[in-house]
Amino acid sequence: MFWNIYKKSILRSLRSKEMVIWTAVFPIMLSTLFYFAFSSLDKNDMLDSIPVAIVRNQEYEQEKYFQEMVEELSDSDDALLDVKLVDEEKDADLLLKEGEITGYITIDHGAPGLFVKGEGMSQTVLKNILDRYIQTKDTVENIVKSNPLSALGLIASGKNGLTQGEAGVEEISFTSRKPSSVVHYYYALLAMTCLYGGFYGVMIIEAMQANLSPQGARGAVSPGSKWTIFGASFLASLTALSASLFIVVCYMQFILGVGFGGQFFYALLTCFVGGLVGIAFGCLIALPSRWKGGFKTAVVVGISMICCFFAGLMIGGINYIVSQSAPVLSMINPAARISDAFYCLYYYDDHIRYFQNLGILVVMAAVMLGIVLVFTGRKQYESI
């Protein structure tokens, strides 16, 4: 009987146009809109190589340290500077007027001078580079003048102090993935889809209540126990929702290029646990017999949207604000936990925080299912 109910419940879920639209079609459409609306944000946040010209005069040839600095900043695949060497200042000025470079540098009396046209991020970066070079050069020269022996330490270490600025600071990365300002929208969308599994939960409970549906009346007089009916229906709904989430995740990763940190199967596991919470949430909402089906669905949508709002679906960064100002509310928000689990896959190389999120979600589902089973088991009917 269990498997018969399971198969029938899956067919019922697949035939429900509303379920297919809200758990598969709608997330795919919305993620596509996200792609066209936000695909350029990460590119805009990245600073491209700055085109700059340097006048190769006699003083430039004498500034070996400056040449070394320029070589370090321009000699790599992701170089900060795209350097063009010109022989005359008038050639550099012509390139600047034509918009081929952001600015040009000349060496005059041992000090670099910058000429730019307009203001912006690139011009500010060029100015900061030259300011740091001048300050470091003056510092080293003053140290050498006051204490000539200190120059021996610089020479022995193989560092001149002008071209290498990492003596006191070392940059380390906690992840091999590039930071992204848009992935949280997709993760929050997946969290919303998981919570929309609440529609399945409403359908399960209404199909078990004899005073609300013909299926419930037949189930109440059938020889099978209500636990068998509930278990088979719940498992079938979880299967159907997981299939929809699988399609959405595949579409995001392989069509839209949304990253999950190269951990595709962990992403599917997150969707499975998130779907478990969503269906349990819908079952809990559907318990009151006096509420009509449309009202229960509206409650599921309303609470899901509130949870997803504070998970960052509408406003980026609000999930971080909530986690800092109200950590308890963030902790009990299922959408925030689902979204954060995806974050952990993308940014972290270990799974400690990831499994903490999954553990919280499993506890949420267990609590809600426990309440549902207690109240469902106590329900009796005088006549059918």
Secondary structure, 3 states (H helix, E strand, C coil): CHHHHHHHHHHHHHHCHHHHHHHHHHHHHHHHHHHHHHCCHHHHHCCCCEEEEEECCHHHHHCHHHHHHHHHHHCCCCCCEEEEEECCHHHHHHHHHCCCCCEEEEEECCEEEEEECCCCHHHHHHHHHHHHHHHHHHHHHHHHHHCCCHHHHHHHHCCCCCCCCCCCCCCCCCCCCCCCCCHHHHHHHHHHHHHCCHHHHHHHHHHHCCCCCHHHHHHHHCCCCHHHHHHHHHHHHHHHHHHHHHHHHHHHHHHCCCCCCCCHHHHHHHHHHHHHHHHHHHHHHCCCCCCCHHHHHHHHHHHHHHHHHCCCCCCCCHHHHHHHHCHHHHHCCHHHHHHHHHHHHHHCCCCHHHHHHHHHHHHHHHHHHHHHHHHHHHCCCCCC
